[in-house]
Amino acid sequence: MRRIISTFVIAVALLLSAVQCAPPATPTTAPPTEPAVTEPTDTPVPEPTPTEEEKVEQVLRIAFDASDLSSLDPHFAATTQDRAIVDMVFNGLIRYKPGDISQFEPDLAKAIPEPTVEDGKQVWVFELREGVMCHPWDGNQGYELTAEDVVYSLEKAANADRSAYAGEYTGVTFEAVDDYTVKVILDNPLSPALFLPKVTDYAGGFIVCKQAVEDLGDEAFKTHPVGTGPFMFESYTPMEMVTLAANEQYFRGAPKLDKVEAHYIPDISSRELGLREGELDLVEGLREQPWIEKMKGVEGITVDVFGPGETVVLHLNQTVEPLDDVRVRQAIAYALARADFLAFFGEDTADPLYSIVPVEFLPGGLTKEEVTEAGILYQVDREKAQALLSEAGAEEFSLKANTSERASYRRTYEAIQDQLKQVGITLNLEVVDHSTMHSLIREDANPLIVYIAWRPNADVFLTRFYHSDSIVVTGAKPDTNFSHYDQVDDLIEEARVETDLDKQAELWKQAQIKIMEDAAAYPLFILKFVFGRAESVDFGYDLQSTLALYPQITEQTQLTR
């Protein structure tokens, strides 16, 4: 077996520079706006059984652009390096089809049900697969997952003290009818487009094993996850790696890989060198055109650029002077040029974003034409920006912000810093590790917050970032409302229970127009995912799009070398 990345290689890598060549990557095709339900694809393709002499242990080595993990509790996992591990360890009741988020299919559930109405409430009844086994953990050999685990997990996801996604489950209750039947009861009916993401393999929809959580405790569970997925937690070395082992009892069949090693390597030169020299099989790349073009020219390496990507939005904390003046916030919007960001990251990786909800992927987004007509395009105009600052009595001032060391964050902040300087605003940046940045911004440390994220529908985007309940620190259910905005609660709540899809989309649009009129946030661009991989890595599916933030590793993934 080839040796893993060593400290020596990482140190040497910092001194090396890469060679540039190659044609541009091919853009991916955006998925349809609403996922369709498909039949499950559970039966693995039979493979010839190798002899003992022929069998070579298959260990896939991934490297992420991060210094360490933050939390492997799926109900807190938010960053790429966390979400990737969670994706391999846990399941949802249903899942997005691997490689194609336009389609839903059953996961722990046997089928995707149709809702009914009982006593004026909407009810979804899920029949569970039998024989699904929770992974073993210290002192326990594992056990069969039942409805009790599912109810426990969803109730945990709905608990603000035990989940970052609790706001998604307001007015929702859960009931175990028997060992293999779960009822999800909604006080207010939701369309499938709004309900199904709550029970998918995404955020709060991941199902944990009750006995494991209670045995280990919430804190220990963050670094020792126990689920039902194709891979099981084996070990964690802080600031180095997590190792996962194949779950031979996985209900879709034993994985083709024996192990997965997830390495934390924040330096791109080290990740790149590891991939070039065969020390790594899959690495998080730079979401920039030059890196894509360079790596496309390296023999034996494939670059995957895929969607839907993540929205990059600047949030402005309106409780901090002088950002409490709408003219100052609007001046910042006029000072920024979307074209500069697109040019910086490259045409294959970045697309312009004109509304908070991306119209290319989700119902309720605003087109460029609609944004222009509403007068909220904020086409770059630095003279106007300076005039607004002068009018507000804030010609020159400085702000401080913490940025992640990750290139997608750091370079976006640096571009904002350069553009604001041209209108007299000084932005002082402090670079911290990615997990620290996430902690700091949730403690209200930044007046300007760049946040890179994807959410499954317009309601989630608007609720988590702009409903007053979601205001960081002080909200009823603190989440990611970094701007402290509280002017569209009624529109969000009205849209949530609207069953007419056209009326629902119109309400979402009205909310976004109001948010951007008040310049509580400024949509910058959509950044697609970029990973480099050895050609020997076969994902086992056609990669078009994923919400897992990385190219999903499933039981069908294998190494062909």
VMD Tcl script that draws the C-alpha trace (Angstrom):
set ca {
  {0.00 0.00 0.00}
  {1.29 3.46 -0.78}
  {2.26 5.45 2.26}
  {-0.03 8.23 3.50}
  {0.80 11.93 3.54}
  {3.68 12.50 5.94}
  {4.71 15.59 7.82}
  {7.80 15.70 5.69}
  {5.86 15.78 2.42}
  {3.59 18.53 3.71}
  {6.55 20.62 4.74}
  {8.28 20.16 1.39}
  {5.09 20.97 -0.45}
  {4.97 24.45 0.97}
  {8.16 25.23 -1.00}
  {6.92 23.93 -4.33}
  {5.04 25.79 -7.06}
  {2.79 24.19 -9.63}
  {3.07 24.04 -13.41}
  {0.39 25.82 -15.47}
  {-1.19 24.40 -18.61}
  {-4.42 22.80 -19.88}
  {-7.82 23.67 -21.35}
  {-10.69 25.04 -19.25}
  {-13.05 22.71 -17.39}
  {-16.46 21.96 -18.78}
  {-19.31 23.63 -16.87}
  {-21.85 21.32 -15.30}
  {-25.53 21.38 -16.13}
  {-27.84 22.92 -13.54}
  {-30.40 20.49 -12.09}
  {-34.16 20.99 -12.46}
  {-35.75 23.25 -9.90}
  {-37.75 20.56 -8.07}
  {-36.46 17.07 -7.31}
  {-38.47 14.23 -8.79}
  {-39.18 11.00 -6.96}
  {-37.48 7.94 -8.44}
  {-37.38 4.28 -7.61}
  {-34.62 3.28 -5.18}
  {-31.33 2.03 -6.59}
  {-30.41 -0.29 -3.75}
  {-29.12 -3.43 -5.42}
  {-25.37 -3.31 -5.96}
  {-23.97 -4.63 -9.23}
  {-22.43 -8.09 -8.64}
  {-18.66 -8.19 -8.90}
  {-16.41 -11.21 -9.36}
  {-14.98 -12.40 -6.04}
  {-11.17 -12.06 -6.10}
  {-8.89 -14.70 -4.65}
  {-6.92 -13.93 -1.50}
  {-3.79 -13.42 -3.61}
  {-5.57 -10.95 -5.89}
  {-7.35 -8.89 -3.24}
  {-5.74 -5.53 -2.39}
  {-7.16 -3.38 0.39}
  {-8.95 -0.40 -1.10}
  {-8.27 2.73 0.93}
  {-9.53 6.01 -0.49}
  {-7.62 9.05 0.79}
  {-9.35 12.44 0.67}
  {-7.82 15.78 1.66}
  {-9.94 18.76 2.69}
  {-9.10 22.45 2.77}
  {-9.34 22.68 6.56}
  {-7.18 22.49 9.67}
  {-9.49 20.19 11.60}
  {-13.07 19.05 11.97}
  {-15.67 21.09 13.83}
  {-18.42 18.58 14.64}
  {-19.39 15.18 13.29}
  {-22.76 15.34 15.01}
  {-24.88 15.57 11.83}
  {-27.24 18.04 13.46}
  {-24.39 20.52 13.85}
  {-22.21 19.67 10.85}
  {-22.07 22.62 8.46}
  {-18.62 22.81 6.88}
  {-17.38 20.72 3.96}
  {-14.98 18.63 6.03}
  {-17.75 17.80 8.53}
  {-20.56 17.29 6.05}
  {-18.44 14.87 4.00}
  {-17.85 12.53 6.96}
  {-21.46 12.80 8.10}
  {-22.63 11.94 4.59}
  {-20.72 8.64 4.67}
  {-21.76 7.67 8.22}
  {-25.49 8.50 8.33}
  {-28.70 8.07 6.33}
  {-31.99 9.97 6.11}
  {-35.50 8.62 5.73}
  {-35.11 9.54 2.08}
  {-32.12 10.80 0.14}
  {-31.10 12.87 -2.82}
  {-30.01 10.47 -5.52}
  {-26.19 10.36 -5.49}
  {-24.88 12.72 -8.14}
  {-28.26 14.27 -8.98}
  {-30.14 16.47 -6.52}
  {-33.09 16.76 -8.89}
  {-34.32 13.36 -7.70}
  {-35.46 11.99 -4.34}
  {-35.42 8.28 -3.53}
  {-36.08 6.18 -0.39}
  {-33.26 5.68 2.08}
  {-34.10 4.27 5.52}
  {-37.75 4.37 4.50}
  {-39.14 1.78 2.11}
  {-40.93 4.37 0.01}
  {-41.75 8.07 -0.17}
  {-45.30 8.47 1.17}
  {-48.11 10.78 0.16}
  {-49.42 13.04 2.94}
  {-52.84 12.66 4.50}
  {-54.89 14.91 6.79}
  {-55.80 13.80 10.33}
  {-57.67 16.09 12.72}
  {-56.82 19.06 10.54}
  {-53.09 18.30 10.51}
  {-50.89 17.03 7.71}
  {-49.45 13.56 8.36}
  {-46.61 11.75 6.61}
  {-46.26 8.04 7.46}
  {-42.90 6.38 6.80}
  {-42.50 2.59 6.74}
  {-38.93 1.71 7.70}
  {-36.70 -0.96 6.22}
  {-36.19 -3.92 8.53}
  {-32.74 -5.18 9.43}
  {-30.91 -1.83 9.17}
  {-28.07 -2.01 11.68}
  {-26.58 0.82 13.74}
  {-22.79 0.73 13.70}
  {-20.95 -0.79 16.67}
  {-19.15 1.52 19.09}
  {-17.05 1.07 22.20}
  {-18.62 -1.65 24.33}
  {-21.57 -2.19 22.01}
  {-21.82 -4.40 18.93}
  {-24.57 -2.31 17.37}
  {-28.28 -3.00 17.08}
  {-31.20 -2.80 14.67}
  {-32.49 0.69 14.00}
  {-36.19 1.13 14.78}
  {-38.82 3.85 14.80}
  {-37.69 4.76 18.32}
  {-34.31 5.85 16.93}
  {-35.92 7.85 14.13}
  {-38.25 9.72 16.50}
  {-35.38 10.35 18.94}
  {-33.22 11.69 16.11}
  {-35.85 14.01 14.65}
  {-36.71 15.31 18.12}
  {-33.02 15.98 18.68}
  {-32.86 17.84 15.35}
  {-35.83 19.94 16.49}
  {-34.19 20.83 19.84}
  {-32.33 24.15 19.65}
  {-29.98 23.03 22.43}
  {-28.95 19.93 20.46}
  {-29.16 21.03 16.84}
  {-28.25 23.89 14.54}
  {-31.31 23.12 12.42}
  {-34.08 23.28 15.03}
  {-35.87 26.12 13.23}
  {-36.72 23.71 10.43}
  {-39.02 21.68 12.68}
  {-41.25 24.29 14.31}
  {-44.80 22.97 14.50}
  {-43.68 19.42 13.67}
  {-44.10 16.41 15.99}
  {-43.00 12.80 15.62}
  {-44.56 9.50 16.69}
  {-43.40 5.87 16.64}
  {-46.48 3.87 15.64}
  {-44.63 0.55 15.93}
  {-41.04 -0.63 15.48}
  {-41.05 0.09 11.76}
  {-43.56 2.91 11.34}
  {-43.00 6.62 11.97}
  {-45.55 9.43 11.77}
  {-44.45 13.00 11.11}
  {-47.25 15.42 12.01}
  {-47.33 19.03 10.84}
  {-49.53 21.69 12.40}
  {-49.55 23.47 9.04}
  {-49.45 21.63 5.71}
  {-46.36 21.89 3.52}
  {-45.82 21.07 -0.11}
  {-43.47 18.13 -0.82}
  {-40.86 20.65 -2.03}
  {-40.73 22.16 1.48}
  {-41.31 19.04 3.57}
  {-39.16 16.34 1.99}
  {-35.81 18.14 2.51}
  {-36.49 18.03 6.26}
  {-36.23 14.22 6.23}
  {-33.51 13.72 3.63}
  {-29.82 12.96 4.08}
  {-29.23 16.67 4.71}
  {-28.82 18.73 7.91}
  {-31.42 17.76 10.54}
  {-32.72 14.91 8.39}
  {-29.76 12.65 9.17}
  {-30.85 9.88 11.54}
  {-28.70 9.12 14.61}
  {-28.79 5.97 16.74}
  {-30.39 6.71 20.11}
  {-28.45 4.25 22.24}
  {-25.11 5.45 20.86}
  {-25.85 9.13 21.53}
  {-27.10 8.42 25.04}
  {-24.14 6.14 25.79}
  {-21.44 8.44 24.41}
  {-23.09 11.74 25.30}
  {-23.66 14.73 23.01}
  {-20.13 16.11 23.39}
  {-18.30 12.85 22.67}
  {-20.67 12.16 19.75}
  {-19.18 15.18 17.96}
  {-15.95 13.25 17.43}
  {-17.32 9.69 17.50}
  {-20.34 9.53 15.17}
  {-22.47 6.37 15.05}
  {-24.97 5.91 12.24}
  {-26.23 3.37 9.72}
  {-24.34 4.46 6.60}
  {-21.90 2.60 4.34}
  {-18.88 3.63 6.44}
  {-18.26 3.46 10.19}
  {-16.15 5.73 12.38}
  {-12.81 4.11 13.23}
  {-10.50 6.82 14.57}
  {-9.83 10.54 14.81}
  {-6.43 12.23 15.12}
  {-6.97 15.94 15.89}
  {-5.78 18.30 13.15}
  {-4.71 15.35 11.02}
  {-7.37 12.88 9.91}
  {-10.49 10.80 10.43}
  {-10.50 7.16 9.39}
  {-13.69 5.33 8.41}
  {-14.07 1.59 7.87}
  {-16.47 -0.20 5.54}
  {-19.79 -1.20 7.09}
  {-20.06 -4.82 5.99}
  {-23.66 -4.91 7.25}
  {-24.80 -1.93 5.17}
  {-28.34 -2.52 3.93}
  {-27.44 -1.69 0.32}
  {-24.53 -4.12 0.39}
  {-20.96 -4.04 1.67}
  {-18.93 -1.10 0.28}
  {-16.33 -1.76 -2.40}
  {-13.87 0.38 -0.47}
  {-12.33 -1.05 2.68}
  {-11.55 2.30 4.29}
  {-11.75 6.04 3.77}
  {-9.14 8.39 5.21}
  {-10.11 12.06 5.45}
  {-7.02 14.26 5.86}
  {-7.07 17.89 7.02}
  {-4.57 19.81 4.87}
  {-5.31 23.54 4.61}
  {-2.40 24.24 2.25}
  {-3.31 23.78 -1.41}
  {0.30 23.04 -2.41}
  {0.37 20.10 -0.02}
  {-2.96 18.75 -1.26}
  {-1.90 19.16 -4.86}
  {1.47 17.48 -4.34}
  {-0.17 14.58 -2.54}
  {-2.51 14.08 -5.51}
  {0.28 14.36 -8.08}
  {2.49 11.86 -6.26}
  {-0.26 9.35 -5.59}
  {-0.31 9.94 -1.82}
  {-3.92 11.17 -2.10}
  {-6.78 10.05 -4.33}
  {-9.25 12.94 -4.01}
  {-8.56 16.53 -2.92}
  {-10.55 19.68 -2.42}
  {-9.19 22.02 -5.08}
  {-9.08 25.75 -5.56}
  {-12.32 27.15 -6.87}
  {-10.37 29.25 -9.35}
  {-9.90 28.98 -13.10}
  {-6.07 28.89 -13.18}
  {-5.95 25.92 -10.81}
  {-8.54 24.04 -12.85}
  {-6.68 24.65 -16.07}
  {-3.34 23.68 -14.54}
  {-4.58 20.41 -13.03}
  {-6.51 19.40 -16.15}
  {-3.14 19.14 -17.85}
  {-1.66 16.70 -15.34}
  {-1.58 13.12 -16.58}
  {-3.69 10.73 -14.53}
  {-5.73 13.47 -12.83}
  {-9.32 14.51 -13.46}
  {-10.86 17.78 -12.25}
  {-14.53 17.67 -11.28}
  {-16.42 21.01 -11.35}
  {-20.00 20.46 -10.26}
  {-23.08 22.16 -8.91}
  {-25.28 23.45 -7.68}
  {-22.46 25.13 -5.83}
  {-22.99 27.57 -2.98}
  {-24.32 31.09 -2.79}
  {-21.78 33.69 -1.69}
  {-23.60 36.49 0.12}
  {-22.37 39.49 2.09}
  {-24.43 40.08 5.25}
  {-24.31 43.50 6.96}
  {-24.97 43.73 10.68}
  {-27.39 46.64 10.93}
  {-26.94 46.94 14.71}
  {-23.30 48.08 14.37}
  {-22.42 51.72 13.66}
  {-22.27 53.04 11.00}
  {-23.99 50.05 9.37}
  {-27.13 50.93 11.29}
  {-27.68 53.61 8.61}
  {-29.28 52.14 5.48}
  {-27.39 54.65 3.33}
  {-24.08 53.20 4.49}
  {-25.23 49.67 3.72}
  {-26.43 50.74 0.29}
  {-23.10 52.51 -0.30}
  {-21.28 49.25 0.39}
  {-23.51 47.50 -2.16}
  {-22.76 50.17 -4.79}
  {-19.03 49.88 -4.06}
  {-18.90 46.19 -4.96}
  {-18.61 44.87 -8.50}
  {-19.91 41.38 -9.18}
  {-17.87 41.22 -12.38}
  {-14.64 41.53 -10.40}
  {-15.50 38.50 -8.29}
  {-16.44 36.47 -11.36}
  {-13.20 37.43 -13.10}
  {-11.21 36.48 -10.04}
  {-12.67 33.00 -9.53}
  {-13.20 32.17 -13.21}
  {-16.01 31.43 -15.64}
  {-16.16 27.70 -14.91}
  {-16.47 28.08 -11.15}
  {-18.45 31.29 -10.58}
  {-21.83 32.52 -11.81}
  {-23.41 35.90 -10.95}
  {-26.01 35.92 -8.16}
  {-28.66 38.63 -8.19}
  {-31.07 37.38 -5.56}
  {-30.80 35.64 -2.20}
  {-32.59 32.58 -3.58}
  {-30.79 31.46 -6.76}
  {-33.34 31.56 -9.55}
  {-31.43 28.99 -11.64}
  {-32.08 26.25 -9.11}
  {-35.05 27.05 -6.87}
  {-38.60 28.39 -7.19}
  {-38.94 31.88 -5.73}
  {-35.64 33.30 -6.93}
  {-35.43 36.67 -8.69}
  {-34.09 37.09 -12.20}
  {-31.66 39.86 -13.07}
  {-34.48 41.59 -14.93}
  {-36.76 41.46 -11.87}
  {-34.00 42.77 -9.63}
  {-33.28 45.61 -12.06}
  {-36.97 46.51 -12.32}
  {-37.21 46.63 -8.51}
  {-34.24 49.01 -8.36}
  {-32.08 46.71 -6.23}
  {-29.44 45.58 -8.73}
  {-26.88 47.93 -7.14}
  {-24.81 48.07 -10.31}
  {-21.33 49.18 -9.26}
  {-21.24 52.99 -8.88}
  {-18.50 54.15 -6.54}
  {-19.28 57.84 -6.96}
  {-22.81 57.16 -5.78}
  {-21.39 55.09 -2.93}
  {-19.21 57.99 -1.79}
  {-22.14 60.39 -2.06}
  {-24.27 58.14 0.17}
  {-21.45 57.84 2.71}
  {-21.04 61.61 2.75}
  {-24.78 62.08 3.20}
  {-24.67 59.67 6.16}
  {-21.67 61.44 7.68}
  {-19.49 58.35 7.29}
  {-16.97 59.37 4.65}
  {-14.17 57.30 6.15}
  {-14.35 54.51 8.71}
  {-12.87 51.12 9.42}
  {-14.30 47.70 10.24}
  {-12.72 44.45 11.39}
  {-13.70 40.97 10.20}
  {-12.52 37.44 10.83}
  {-12.10 35.26 7.75}
  {-11.50 31.57 7.37}
  {-8.16 30.44 6.01}
  {-10.09 28.66 3.26}
  {-9.38 30.28 -0.10}
  {-13.05 30.71 -1.05}
  {-13.62 32.84 2.06}
  {-10.27 34.57 2.40}
  {-10.05 35.67 -1.22}
  {-13.65 36.89 -1.27}
  {-12.98 38.99 1.83}
  {-9.75 40.29 0.25}
  {-11.63 41.31 -2.91}
  {-14.24 43.12 -0.77}
  {-11.43 44.76 1.21}
  {-9.85 46.09 -2.00}
  {-13.14 47.39 -3.43}
  {-14.28 49.10 -0.21}
  {-10.93 50.83 0.10}
  {-11.78 52.71 -3.11}
  {-14.68 54.48 -1.36}
  {-12.87 55.22 1.90}
  {-13.85 52.15 3.94}
  {-11.00 50.23 5.56}
  {-11.66 46.55 6.21}
  {-9.11 44.97 8.53}
  {-9.00 41.19 8.20}
  {-7.85 38.56 10.65}
  {-7.34 35.06 9.24}
  {-8.41 32.19 11.52}
  {-9.03 28.51 10.95}
  {-12.36 27.61 9.38}
  {-14.01 26.20 12.49}
  {-12.98 29.24 14.54}
  {-14.49 31.58 11.97}
  {-17.81 29.74 12.16}
  {-17.77 30.02 15.94}
  {-16.88 33.72 15.90}
  {-19.53 34.80 13.42}
  {-22.16 32.96 15.48}
  {-20.98 35.00 18.46}
  {-21.63 38.22 16.48}
  {-17.92 39.02 16.10}
  {-18.10 40.35 12.52}
  {-19.96 43.46 11.30}
  {-19.52 42.22 7.71}
  {-20.03 38.50 7.18}
  {-19.31 36.58 4.00}
  {-21.26 33.34 4.17}
  {-21.00 30.58 1.59}
  {-23.85 28.09 1.70}
  {-26.58 26.19 -0.07}
  {-30.06 25.52 1.25}
  {-32.66 23.15 -0.24}
  {-35.44 25.68 -0.86}
  {-36.39 29.36 -0.59}
  {-38.04 28.95 2.80}
  {-34.86 27.61 4.36}
  {-32.75 30.38 2.83}
  {-35.10 33.08 4.09}
  {-35.89 31.55 7.48}
  {-32.36 30.78 8.52}
  {-30.79 34.03 7.32}
  {-33.54 36.67 7.62}
  {-36.24 35.63 10.12}
  {-35.93 37.38 13.49}
  {-36.03 34.06 15.35}
  {-32.74 33.17 13.61}
  {-30.78 36.26 14.70}
  {-27.39 35.15 16.03}
  {-27.05 35.17 19.83}
  {-30.28 37.04 20.61}
  {-32.88 35.31 18.42}
  {-35.50 32.98 19.82}
  {-33.74 30.21 17.89}
  {-30.29 31.64 17.07}
  {-29.04 30.53 13.71}
  {-27.45 32.45 10.82}
  {-29.31 35.78 10.70}
  {-26.05 37.73 10.83}
  {-27.62 41.00 9.71}
  {-30.07 41.09 12.67}
  {-32.87 41.61 10.16}
  {-36.52 41.46 11.31}
  {-38.63 43.03 8.58}
  {-39.90 40.02 6.60}
  {-41.12 37.59 9.25}
  {-44.75 37.87 8.11}
  {-43.89 37.25 4.45}
  {-41.74 34.22 5.31}
  {-44.44 32.71 7.51}
  {-47.23 33.41 5.02}
  {-45.25 31.82 2.17}
  {-44.43 28.76 4.25}
  {-48.07 27.68 4.53}
  {-49.17 28.79 1.06}
  {-50.04 25.70 -1.00}
  {-50.47 27.56 -4.31}
  {-46.96 27.34 -5.74}
  {-47.22 30.54 -7.80}
  {-48.47 32.58 -4.84}
  {-45.82 31.02 -2.64}
  {-43.05 32.00 -5.05}
  {-44.40 35.55 -5.27}
  {-44.30 35.94 -1.49}
  {-40.68 34.74 -1.45}
  {-39.84 37.31 -4.10}
  {-41.48 40.11 -2.11}
  {-39.42 39.17 0.94}
  {-36.18 39.28 -1.04}
  {-36.98 42.65 -2.58}
  {-37.55 44.10 0.88}
  {-34.30 42.59 2.23}
  {-32.27 44.04 -0.63}
  {-34.03 47.42 -0.51}
  {-32.86 47.62 3.10}
  {-29.41 46.34 2.03}
  {-29.35 43.81 4.84}
  {-27.50 41.52 2.46}
  {-25.86 41.70 -0.94}
  {-25.78 38.57 -3.17}
  {-22.37 38.29 -4.86}
  {-22.02 35.07 -6.85}
  {-22.51 31.30 -6.90}
  {-19.35 29.27 -6.42}
  {-19.31 25.73 -7.78}
  {-17.41 22.89 -6.16}
  {-13.97 21.90 -7.46}
  {-12.21 18.63 -6.61}
  {-9.22 16.95 -8.17}
  {-9.06 13.16 -8.27}
  {-6.92 10.35 -9.51}
  {-8.40 8.73 -12.61}
  {-8.48 5.47 -10.64}
  {-11.32 6.84 -8.48}
  {-14.69 5.61 -9.73}
  {-17.52 7.29 -7.81}
  {-20.00 4.65 -8.92}
  {-22.45 7.22 -10.28}
  {-22.55 10.15 -12.72}
  {-21.63 13.33 -10.83}
  {-23.84 16.26 -11.84}
  {-24.79 17.87 -8.54}
  {-24.73 17.21 -4.81}
  {-25.74 18.96 -1.60}
  {-23.11 17.06 0.39}
  {-20.43 19.70 -0.47}
  {-18.05 17.04 -1.80}
  {-18.23 14.24 -4.42}
  {-20.18 11.67 -2.42}
  {-18.46 8.44 -1.48}
  {-20.98 5.60 -1.47}
  {-20.93 1.82 -1.22}
  {-20.43 1.77 -5.00}
  {-17.28 3.93 -4.98}
  {-14.09 2.06 -5.79}
  {-10.47 2.37 -6.84}
  {-9.69 0.79 -10.21}
  {-5.90 0.82 -9.89}
}
mol new
graphics top color blue
foreach p $ca { graphics top sphere $p radius 0.5 }
foreach p [lrange $ca 0 end-1] q [lrange $ca 1 end] { graphics top cylinder $p $q radius 0.2 }
display resetview
